[in-house]
C-alpha cells in the first residue's frame, strides 16, 4: 500500500487553495461590462398581483432593465417542473407545478419572485428594486402543514382538485399490519414533528448569465451541485432551446447540502436579462434572501405506532404523515417524502408495515432535499419508537434493538417481502453487521460507567441522560460517467460527472486512480463542473460520488489498461496475451521485461513511427449504474441538562459507522463530524418559523435562525469504522456524506428524554432549546 493509496488518510489537495483564499467562487468571477441583478420578492404569503409600476426604478440613472412575469408570458418562457412525480414511477397521481421565473399573477409565499432589476452595481439594483411598486391584494394563507391539510384551508393552487394535497404515498401491507396489531401484546405510539430547517451554506447562491449574440449561445456560471441537470431544465421546459446552446459552469462551490442541487428562478433570470441587454448579468443572494428563497428541508408531522410481542419482537409498524412541500414541488421534492417512509424499517426485522404520507402544499418556501433527505425523518420515527417500546416493556433499549436486528446471515434482506402497495420503491440490503457495530459503540462509550457519571451530575444539580440508536440510510441514485485521459507528458486528467463542493473528490479520485493505474498521485488532476468540458454527469448528492463516480472511474481505468495493452505488447515485442498489469506496469509473464503504463501512454502521442497505428492519445470512459448501498452505524449520545436554565450540554458522543470500504479515513471523519453538527443543530436549535396569521418568516436572519457554534457541540467525538464491504459495486464502498445527520437527531432527543423522564417529561419536539426544555420541566412539575 502506497502513501497515497486507497485507505490512506491523505490530506485534501484542495485545501491549499481554499485555505489561502485562492478558490474561485461565482462571486469571484468578474466579466467585462458586467451588470448586476436584484430580485423583488413578495412580502405576502398569499396575494393577488393586481399591477406593477416600475416607472420610478426604470427612470433611475444606471438602471438598465426591469423584468416581470408579464414579460415572461409575452416571451413564452416556461416554468421549472419537478424532475419526477410519483405517477412517473407508477405511483398515485399528484399535482405537478411549473414554477415560473417570475410570478405573473399570484404570490404564493413570502419570497416568491415578482420582478428582476438590472443595474450598474448591486447596490443600485437593490435600491431600484425597492422603488418598484406592486399592487398586492392579500389573500388568506396557511403555513402550518396540519392546518393546510384540513378541509376548507386556503388553497395554494386554485385549480388543484385535491385541495392542498400535492401527492399521496403509501407502502406496505394493510391486511398483514392490521392482523399483527390485533394479536399484539404491546403497542406504543408517538406523534412527532420534524422541524423545518435550511442549509445555510458558507457561500450564498450566486449566478452569472452571459449571452453571446455571435453564436446565439449562453454561458451560465452558477453555484450548483448538478450543472448538467441545470442545463437540461433551463434548455427544455424554460427556454425551449437545444442544450448545445447553453454552457453551465459550476466552479468552486461553498457547500450545497442538497439545496444547491435544484434549479432556481435566478438561474434563468440572469440568462434572460443578459440576452435582452447583450451584457453579462450577475446575481448574488443576501443571507435574508437565502433564508427566504433557498429550498428548506424536513417539516414533517407524523403519528406512528409499533406492535410487539411479549419477547420484544416487532410485529408491525404503521404511520400516517403530513409532509410539507411548500408552494411548489421542487426538482427533487418527492425524494424526502418518499425516503421518510421507505426507510422506516431501518435495521430491524419488521414483518408487517403500512405507512402513508400526504405531501402537502403550504404558503411557504418550497422544500426539497436537505442533507439526509427523508432518511433523518425515518430514523427519528423508528428510533423514538424503539425507546418508547423499551420503556413500555421495561427492557434495556440496547437489548430490544439486538433482538430485532436483521442478522448478517439474512443478507440480502428484502424490506418489501410482503408489501402489496409501494413495493417497487422498497429496498434490498446487501450487507451489514449491526450487532458488531453496537458492541464497538458500547465499548467506546464506556456504557457501564454511566451510572457513576450520573451520580456525579446529580451532585452538581444536573440531569444526565444517554441514548443508543442505530441508523441505516440508502445512498447512490441514477448512473454516472467518468473519463480518464493521459496527456503527452504522462499526466492524468480525471473528467468527472460528479461535482465536489466540499467532499474532497480531487483527493479521493486521485487516490483511486493512483492505486489502479500505478501513476504518481501528484500527477493526477480533476476536471469537473463544466458542461463543455464534461460530456455528461449527474452531479453530487445522495452520497453517490464514491460509490457511482468511483465505480465509473474503475471502469474507465480498466478500459485504459485494456486500450494500452496492445501497444505495450508491441513495445515489449510480446503477445498481448502474455502480459499482466501490476503496480502501474505491464510485465511479460515469466520474464523480467516490463514497461510502465506512463511510458506506454507517452508512446500514444508519438507523431511518427510504428506506434501511430495504435491511434492517437490514451483515454477512456466508464459508466456505473450500481444499485443503492446502505451505510449504517451506531450512535451513543450522553449529555447533561441544567434544570434551572434548560441548557443542554453534550458531554460525549460516539459513532461507529459501516460505510463499506474506507477510501480516505481523514475525509470520512470530516464528513461525519460536519453532518453530526448539522444533525445536532436541528435537534437543539435550528428552526424555520412562520407567523401563523401573516405567513411572515420569523427567522429570516441569523439573529433569529440559530446555528450551532463550536461551543454547542461535543468537545470530542469518538469515531470509528467497521468495514462491511458493499457487495453491489466493485469498490465495496457505501457512502458517507449524510450519515451523521441521519443518526444525530434521534440520538440527542432520546438522550434528552432519558434525562428528563425522572422529572415527569415524556415528550419534547425538536428543537430542544433551553426555553422548551425549561418549560417542559416546569410544566411537568406543576402537574405533579
PyMOL commands that set and color helices and strands:
alter all, ss='L'
color gray80, all
select helices_A, chain A and resi 15-19+26-28+55-58+69-74+86-89+122-130+145-148+174-183+227-238+243-245+259-261+265-277+287-293+333-342+375-392+397-404+408-410+423-425+434-445+447-459+505-517+521-523+545-572+576-578+597-603+610-614+665-684+710-712+739-759+770-782
alter helices_A, ss='H'
color red, helices_A
select strands_A, chain A and resi 35-41+47-53+63-68+80-81+98-99+106-107+113-119+133-138+165-172+186-194+197-198+206-212+217-222+246-249+281-284+296-297+300-308+314-326+352-361+413-414+428-429+462-472+480-486+492-496+524-527+579-582+585-588+594-596+618-624+632-642+648-658+717-721
alter strands_A, ss='S'
color yellow, strands_A
deselect
rebuild
show_as cartoon
